């Protein structure tokens, strides 16, 4: 890596991950010599970045909190305001800035002096946000560890609690963090199960970046969002409905939508419909809005749902 400014930025990005980096590993990642690494560390120190070196076989370099912030052109109050704002954005899944907030928070908290860390922690512990919609709480610290591991292509170990409360230990190669609604998901390759998986971040505890390099793998989807969506749909229950609808085939096809093989003409004014959906409520809605008579043959859950819906509508209509 011959571009010195670019190399310094890459080195600083690595050091901002909360761990100790052996000089040999930094040299390997940046494809330079140990002597170049030592010179670049001195350059960062001259710019105000507090890089600490430890000696011995397990020694290395790490970025520590100094007596003042590195030259970010921020005063103490501005630094605290940014840290609190990033925590709020990361914890509330603000559309468009979630992952950027997590990455920035991980870097900022790594270099905050202790006095400012205390102020940020005090503000967060004293603040109770009003959520517009309920959702599981995600610890920002968990997000920052995962985000740093993704950026540095490191393997991660953590404890995971499944939907049925089953506890397990996981060893994964993280790919992406994906916010969806009021939840965060981690898309990763599970090394013990030899397969791609998704994990709810609010069920992850004690994540630890191991320092071991993650293998460059191809995600079985165009991107992490598509993988998450397809996985969620595959886990959702699918219902198949069969109903007789009293409507001409051409009109029914235009209003109901779908493929031609979903419809079977019984008479000029009656058709048999077959339709699949993830929820009973959606099937009921599609049939109810047709504005004609129909009889449901399957599934029994749809029949029961329509019966209850009809009773509620009747009671509502009788109120004067």
Protein Blocks (a to p, Z undefined) as FASTA:
>chain_A
ZZlklmmmmmmmmmmpgcdddfklmmmmnopafklmmmmmmmmmmnopacdddedjkbcc
dddddfbdcdehpafklmmmmmmmmmmmmmnopghilmmmmmmmmmmmmmgcfklmmmmm
mmmmmpccddfbdcddddfklmmmmmmmmmnopacddddddfkopacddddddfbdcdeh
jaccdddddfklopacdddfklpghiacehiacdddddfbfblklmmmmmmmmmpccddd
dddddddfklmmmmngpafklpccfbfkbccdddddfbfklmmmmmmmnopacddfbdfk
lmmmmmmmmmmmmmmmmpZZ
